[in-house]
Amino acid sequence: MILSSARKKNKLLGLLVAALLVGASLGCTVGPRYKRPTAEVPNTWKGEGPWQAAAPKDAIPKGAWWGIFQDATLDQLEQQLLQANQSLAAAQDRLSEARSQARIASAAYFPQVNADPSGQRQLLSGNRPLSGSTVPLVPFTQNVFSIPFSVSYELDLFGRVRRTLEAANASLQASAADLENVRLVLTAELAADYYNLRELDREAAVVRQSVEIEQKGMDLVNHRHEGGVANGLEVAQQAAVLDATATQLQLVLQQRAQYEHAIAVLSGKPASIFSVAEAPFEAKPPAIPLGVPSEILERRPDIATSERQMAFENAQIGIATTAFYPHITLGGSGGFQSRDIATLVNAPSLFWSLGGDLLQPVVNGGRNRANLALNRAAYDESVANYRQAVLVAFQQVEDGLTGLAMLDQAEKTQQQAVADSQRALDIANNRYVGGVTTYLDVITAQTTLLTNQRLATQLLGEQMTTAVYLVKALGGAWDASDLQREQVRPALHQTLQQ
């Protein structure tokens, strides 16, 4: 009896294995095979210029792209962001969610086995209904023990399971690219805020120096007024300029505080306990290696997200197509059942059954056709979004190239303007002391010098932030080939996992 039971078990397992082999060998995958749509790509950059020349050692560092700026404080702040930024942590959690979803999809490759042991003691009624029997019934008590097992497996003849995993993997890779995009956006925002803060440090130093110069002018006018050389109007005019410049200093410091608070949030720190010490700002935009325009398609994580979204929608078309084909599920159940626990696991207590289920849509009110049309439209939409993302990427790179070229020229002419303004102030001071002109010329020269000095400082800050956004537009040093590691495949060990 025990040998017969073992043979039956082996037969059941053999049938299940055969079903798996049939499903694997005869299956086909319906729906379109994914191929990345084309997008118009220029051959060269329109805004290329000699300032971009870079040696191989100047390549954007892998991952830590901000290293190209060679600023230790910026490096430290970026590391704090990577460790504590909550938006980045949320994106990492979304990637973990997508990875789990892909693992859930891969579970459909394997049979589902369930066990439901039970035991009960029951009293049967003496008046229980019994069809066709005239024999008087008596109540009696009995035990019922059972150890049932059930097995089910979907034959993936038309690729529904494979398309589902394909879609889940595309979604997983889109989440991975989205994580990289979040990291790139946040680190670029921090770098831009940092250079805006440093520009304001330098601007504050310029205004402080102007306050000192104007205070000396105030002392000079007061001394001359006390000596009867200057009049009260000149004193009032210089006092107004001095007070206005002091006000400008407070506004600059207020702007700096806002950037400091923004950096605190990006670094994952409360603004109340975070500070960045003032420091001199002497920097130049680094040489940025551009590469050819076609590389943008592989380096921009937002483009990779759009491309993986197309792959996801293409797989959805395949899933919708499988709805027109039969859905075949094999199933089986078996186990042991007995009134006495002592005889539960023996041959007479064994029971089993095998069967299959085929579901073929016949009339569904057009639901399946509409669902297929829906997914095709969603795919077409994702193609348009992808091509738009590519166009925007090229625009952002060209904006950065043009911006840096123009700002470089503007910075040179502005430095000359600062030198001219300083010379004009020196002449105005000499003429005033010599009694040749009124103090209004000195005030005008002071105001012009301050304006030009501040503009020169702002141009430097604009150069640095434009360089940051150019590196961001180029995708940092990320590469879409990294996405290939993010993929879930069915593994044999899953057959024994819950």
VENZI-V409141 format. One record per residue. N is the residue number from 1. RES is the residue in one small letter. PHI is phi as a letter, one per 30 degrees, with the letter a starting at -180 (none if undefined). D_LAST is the distance of its C-alpha to the last C-alpha in Angstrom with 1 decimal. Layout:
# VENZI-V409141
n:res:phi:d_last
N:RES:PHI:D_LAST
N:RES:PHI:D_LAST
This chain:
# VENZI-V409141
n:res:phi:d_last
1:m:none:32.1
2:i:d:29.3
3:l:d:30.0
4:s:d:30.0
5:s:d:26.6
6:a:d:25.2
7:r:d:26.9
8:k:d:25.3
9:k:d:21.8
10:n:d:22.8
11:k:d:24.2
12:l:d:21.1
13:l:d:19.1
14:g:d:22.1
15:l:d:22.2
16:l:d:18.6
17:v:d:19.4
18:a:d:22.7
19:a:d:21.2
20:l:d:19.1
21:l:d:22.3
22:v:d:24.5
23:g:d:22.4
24:a:d:22.5
25:s:d:26.2
26:l:c:27.7
27:g:d:25.9
28:c:b:28.0
29:t:c:27.5
30:v:d:29.8
31:g:j:31.2
32:p:d:33.2
33:r:d:32.3
34:y:d:32.3
35:k:b:35.4
36:r:d:36.4
37:p:d:39.5
38:t:d:42.6
39:a:b:44.2
40:e:d:47.9
41:v:b:48.2
42:p:d:51.6
43:n:d:52.9
44:t:b:54.2
45:w:d:54.2
46:k:d:57.2
47:g:c:57.5
48:e:d:57.5
49:g:b:60.2
50:p:d:61.4
51:w:d:59.8
52:q:d:56.3
53:a:e:57.3
54:a:b:54.8
55:a:d:54.6
56:p:e:51.3
57:k:d:50.9
58:d:d:50.8
59:a:e:47.6
60:i:d:45.2
61:p:e:42.9
62:k:d:39.3
63:g:i:37.3
64:a:d:40.0
65:w:d:42.4
66:w:d:44.6
67:g:d:45.8
68:i:d:48.3
69:f:d:50.3
70:q:h:50.8
71:d:b:50.7
72:a:d:49.3
73:t:d:49.0
74:l:d:47.1
75:d:e:44.7
76:q:d:44.1
77:l:d:43.5
78:e:d:41.0
79:q:d:39.0
80:q:d:38.9
81:l:d:37.7
82:l:d:34.8
83:q:d:33.7
84:a:b:34.3
85:n:d:34.7
86:q:d:32.6
87:s:d:32.7
88:l:d:31.3
89:a:d:28.6
90:a:d:27.6
91:a:d:27.6
92:q:d:25.3
93:d:d:22.9
94:r:d:23.2
95:l:d:22.3
96:s:d:19.1
97:e:d:18.3
98:a:d:19.2
99:r:d:17.1
100:s:d:13.9
101:q:d:15.2
102:a:d:15.6
103:r:d:12.1
104:i:d:11.1
105:a:d:13.8
106:s:d:12.8
107:a:d:9.6
108:a:d:12.4
109:y:d:13.7
110:f:c:11.3
111:p:d:11.3
112:q:c:9.2
113:v:c:9.2
114:n:b:9.6
115:a:b:11.7
116:d:b:14.4
117:p:d:16.8
118:s:a:20.0
119:g:a:23.5
120:q:a:26.6
121:r:c:30.4
122:q:b:32.5
123:l:c:36.2
124:l:c:37.4
125:s:d:40.5
126:g:d:43.8
127:n:c:44.4
128:r:d:41.2
129:p:d:42.0
130:l:b:42.2
131:s:d:43.5
132:g:i:46.7
133:s:c:47.1
134:t:c:50.3
135:v:d:49.4
136:p:d:49.2
137:l:c:45.8
138:v:b:45.2
139:p:d:42.4
140:f:a:40.1
141:t:c:37.1
142:q:b:34.1
143:n:c:30.6
144:v:b:27.6
145:f:c:24.6
146:s:b:21.7
147:i:b:18.4
148:p:d:17.4
149:f:b:14.7
150:s:b:14.4
151:v:b:13.6
152:s:b:14.4
153:y:a:15.2
154:e:c:17.5
155:l:d:20.4
156:d:d:21.1
157:l:d:24.8
158:f:c:26.1
159:g:i:23.7
160:r:d:22.1
161:v:d:18.7
162:r:d:20.5
163:r:d:22.7
164:t:d:19.9
165:l:d:18.4
166:e:e:22.1
167:a:d:22.8
168:a:d:19.8
169:n:d:21.0
170:a:d:24.5
171:s:d:23.6
172:l:d:21.9
173:q:d:25.1
174:a:d:27.3
175:s:d:25.7
176:a:d:26.3
177:a:d:29.9
178:d:d:30.3
179:l:d:29.4
180:e:d:32.1
181:n:d:34.4
182:v:d:34.0
183:r:d:34.6
184:l:d:37.7
185:v:d:39.1
186:l:d:38.7
187:t:d:40.2
188:a:d:43.0
189:e:d:43.7
190:l:d:44.0
191:a:d:46.3
192:a:d:48.5
193:d:d:48.7
194:y:d:49.6
195:y:d:52.4
196:n:d:53.7
197:l:d:53.9
198:r:d:55.7
199:e:d:58.1
200:l:d:58.8
201:d:e:59.5
202:r:d:62.1
203:e:d:63.4
204:a:d:63.8
205:a:d:65.8
206:v:d:68.0
207:v:d:68.7
208:r:d:69.4
209:q:d:71.9
210:s:d:73.4
211:v:d:73.8
212:e:d:75.6
213:i:d:77.9
214:e:d:78.7
215:q:d:79.3
216:k:d:81.9
217:g:d:83.3
218:m:d:83.5
219:d:d:85.3
220:l:d:87.7
221:v:d:88.5
222:n:d:89.0
223:h:d:91.4
224:r:d:93.3
225:h:d:93.4
226:e:d:94.8
227:g:d:97.4
228:g:i:98.4
229:v:d:97.2
230:a:c:94.0
231:n:c:94.0
232:g:d:91.6
233:l:d:89.9
234:e:d:88.7
235:v:d:87.3
236:a:d:85.4
237:q:d:84.1
238:q:d:82.8
239:a:d:81.3
240:a:d:79.4
241:v:d:78.0
242:l:d:76.9
243:d:d:75.2
244:a:d:73.4
245:t:d:72.1
246:a:d:70.9
247:t:d:69.0
248:q:d:67.4
249:l:d:66.2
250:q:d:64.4
251:l:d:62.8
252:v:d:61.5
253:l:d:60.1
254:q:d:58.4
255:q:d:56.8
256:r:d:55.6
257:a:d:54.0
258:q:d:52.0
259:y:d:50.6
260:e:d:50.0
261:h:d:47.9
262:a:d:46.0
263:i:d:45.2
264:a:e:44.0
265:v:d:41.4
266:l:d:40.2
267:s:d:40.0
268:g:i:37.9
269:k:b:40.9
270:p:d:42.9
271:a:d:46.2
272:s:d:48.2
273:i:c:47.3
274:f:c:47.3
275:s:a:50.3
276:v:b:51.3
277:a:d:54.7
278:e:d:57.5
279:a:a:58.3
280:p:d:60.7
281:f:b:59.4
282:e:b:60.7
283:a:b:58.3
284:k:b:58.3
285:p:e:55.7
286:p:d:54.2
287:a:d:54.4
288:i:c:51.3
289:p:d:50.3
290:l:d:49.7
291:g:i:48.7
292:v:c:49.2
293:p:e:48.1
294:s:d:45.5
295:e:d:43.5
296:i:e:42.8
297:l:d:40.3
298:e:c:38.2
299:r:c:38.9
300:r:d:38.5
301:p:d:34.9
302:d:d:35.9
303:i:d:36.9
304:a:d:33.7
305:t:d:31.8
306:s:d:34.1
307:e:d:33.6
308:r:d:29.8
309:q:d:30.2
310:m:d:32.3
311:a:d:29.5
312:f:d:27.1
313:e:d:29.7
314:n:d:30.4
315:a:d:26.8
316:q:d:27.0
317:i:d:30.1
318:g:d:28.2
319:i:d:25.5
320:a:d:28.5
321:t:d:30.2
322:t:d:27.4
323:a:d:28.1
324:f:d:31.3
325:y:c:29.7
326:p:d:28.0
327:h:c:24.4
328:i:c:23.2
329:t:b:20.1
330:l:c:19.7
331:g:b:18.3
332:g:a:18.5
333:s:b:18.2
334:g:a:19.5
335:g:l:19.6
336:f:b:22.3
337:q:b:24.6
338:s:a:27.8
339:r:d:30.3
340:d:b:30.4
341:i:d:27.6
342:a:d:29.6
343:t:c:29.4
344:l:d:25.8
345:v:c:24.5
346:n:b:27.4
347:a:d:28.5
348:p:d:30.3
349:s:d:27.2
350:l:d:25.1
351:f:b:24.5
352:w:a:22.8
353:s:a:23.3
354:l:b:22.7
355:g:a:23.6
356:g:b:23.4
357:d:b:24.1
358:l:b:26.3
359:l:c:27.1
360:q:c:30.2
361:p:d:31.7
362:v:c:35.4
363:v:b:36.9
364:n:b:35.0
365:g:i:38.0
366:g:i:37.6
367:r:e:34.3
368:n:d:32.7
369:r:d:35.9
370:a:d:36.1
371:n:d:32.5
372:l:d:33.3
373:a:d:36.6
374:l:e:34.8
375:n:d:32.4
376:r:d:35.4
377:a:d:37.4
378:a:d:34.6
379:y:d:34.6
380:d:d:38.4
381:e:d:38.2
382:s:d:35.8
383:v:d:38.3
384:a:d:41.2
385:n:d:39.3
386:y:d:38.7
387:r:d:42.3
388:q:d:43.5
389:a:d:41.3
390:v:d:43.0
391:l:d:46.5
392:v:d:45.9
393:a:d:44.8
394:f:d:48.0
395:q:d:50.0
396:q:d:48.6
397:v:d:49.4
398:e:d:52.9
399:d:e:53.4
400:g:d:52.6
401:l:d:54.9
402:t:d:57.8
403:g:d:57.3
404:l:d:57.6
405:a:d:60.6
406:m:d:62.4
407:l:d:61.6
408:d:d:62.9
409:q:d:66.2
410:a:d:66.4
411:e:d:65.7
412:k:d:68.7
413:t:d:71.1
414:q:d:70.0
415:q:d:70.7
416:q:d:74.2
417:a:d:74.5
418:v:d:73.7
419:a:d:76.4
420:d:d:78.8
421:s:d:78.1
422:q:d:78.7
423:r:d:82.0
424:a:d:83.0
425:l:d:82.3
426:d:d:84.4
427:i:d:87.3
428:a:d:87.1
429:n:d:87.2
430:n:d:90.2
431:r:d:92.0
432:y:d:91.5
433:v:d:92.7
434:g:d:95.7
435:g:i:96.4
436:v:d:96.1
437:t:b:93.3
438:t:d:91.7
439:y:d:88.5
440:l:d:86.7
441:d:d:86.4
442:v:d:84.7
443:i:d:82.2
444:t:d:81.5
445:a:d:80.9
446:q:d:78.6
447:t:d:76.5
448:t:d:76.3
449:l:d:75.3
450:l:d:72.5
451:t:d:71.2
452:n:d:71.2
453:q:d:69.6
454:r:d:66.8
455:l:d:66.3
456:a:d:66.2
457:t:d:63.5
458:q:d:61.5
459:l:d:61.7
460:l:d:60.3
461:g:d:57.3
462:e:d:56.9
463:q:d:57.0
464:m:d:54.2
465:t:d:51.9
466:t:d:52.6
467:a:d:51.7
468:v:d:48.4
469:y:d:47.6
470:l:d:48.7
471:v:d:46.1
472:k:d:43.5
473:a:d:44.8
474:l:d:44.4
475:g:j:40.7
476:g:i:41.3
477:a:c:40.1
478:w:d:36.7
479:d:b:35.9
480:a:d:33.6
481:s:d:32.5
482:d:d:30.3
483:l:d:28.0
484:q:d:27.0
485:r:d:24.8
486:e:d:22.7
487:q:a:20.7
488:v:c:17.1
489:r:b:16.8
490:p:d:14.2
491:a:b:13.5
492:l:e:13.2
493:h:d:10.7
494:q:d:8.0
495:t:d:8.5
496:l:c:6.8
497:q:c:3.8
498:q:d:0.0
